[in-house]
Amino acid sequence: MTSTEHDAGSGQNMADLLDAFEPMKPLRRGDVIEGVVMRADPDGIFVNVGHKAEGVVPPGEMRTLDPEDLDQINVGDELVTLVVKAETAEQGPILSIDRALGEKGWRVLEKALEAASSMQGTIMGFNRGGAIVEVEGVHGFVPMSQLVSVARIDISETQDPATGPEDNKAPQPPEPTGDGQEEQQDPRAGDIGKILQLKVLEVNRGRNRAIFSERQAIQEWRDQQKAKLIQELTEGEVKRGKVTGISSFGAFVDLGGADGLIHISELSWNPVSTPEDVVNVGQELDVYVLRVDAENNKIALSLRRLHAEPWETIHERYSVGDIVDATVTKLTNFGAFARVDGSEGSVEGLIHISELSSKMINHPREVVDEGDTVKLKILRIEPERRRLGLSLKQQEEQEEEEY
């Protein structure tokens, strides 16, 4: 290769290299930029912002920093600043930490929104639509529907039904009345200053708008706790929990950040009409872990499994020939079923139609009805087959003989 060809090739490579780099975007006043600290002292902070000249934060633009804060800034640290004066041919850009504080908060919120992460905020006040919170130096809003740990109040009297809550406007704290009566009447006043775990729903810097949700943050935390708890739970173990809710089909129990369900059929060995007959909201109790479904993130619990099944201990409580109180539960052509209740659970037995009366009858309804309470004599006990033979006729005959 000749020297001419070599020079031409070198020139071509240099041109390609220069084309690979985009020209640096000029800094403008008001831009918020991130740079790397090159030097920091009381006379100023010099920051490498990726331009020819270093930017400088003069002492007058870092008044929000305490001397201790300044000492903690080290060479190589990343620093967010706002451009006060653009770069000139004579000097680098003049930067401000003080003016960037608010902008830094907006950046943190934007990153939290992108990452779907939670953050803490402090309640600063309330308006008719929800709570005013401060998060990373930015004032935002939590709609009432997204609050969990704050009491909800009826705002129908103060809200214009034609306009509704002003969710689309930058929320403002309620103006003081001067006599303190409004604060005393609002039951939420005691929550001012409370720290909430929040999820970012919306960030719009141009409209000065930031919306948060406590409900989503708590739900996410509970989901994480439940997934962790499911990995730790073992079927058959006994856990301590607290009843958090009751429905028609059972009761929900918090096991420490995650809820499990006690189905109504697992509340007691005895028949249960409604879960409130057995448990109450807020009650602390031991529960038996029945099933752990990691795939569907569900935990099935039981109360009755903490005690032996009544059939397993029936010989300890009853013997053939005993007279017991029972309730008629069902009538059939061949007899009546009756439930014998006890402190350790109930068992159901059969009164054959021949054992209902000494007289000839065509149907059990001629002697008993469903729901009747009767005294019966135990004829047979077969726990392995879950069978109990009962007699109304022999009980009455025995009673007459004794009389």
Secondary structure, DSSP 8 states (H G I E B T S, - for coil): --HHHHHHHHHHHHHHHHHHS-------TT-EEEEEEEEEETTEEEEE-SSSS-EEE-GGG-TTS-HHHHHT--TT-EEEEEEEE---SSS--EEESTTHHHHHHHHHHHHHHHHT-EEEEEEEEEETTEEEEEETTEEEEEEGGG-SSS-----TTTS-TTT---TTS--------SSSHHHHH-TTGGGTT-EEEEEEEEEETTTTEEEEEHHHHHHHHHHHHHHHHHHH--TT-EEEEEEEEEETTEEEEESSSSEEEEEGGGS-SS--S-GGGT--TT-EEEEEEEEEETTTTEEEEESGGGS--GGGGHHHH--TT-EEEEEEEEEETTEEEEEE--TT--EEEEEEGGGT-SS--SSGGGT--TT-EEEEEEEEEEGGGTEEEEESHHHHHHHHHH-
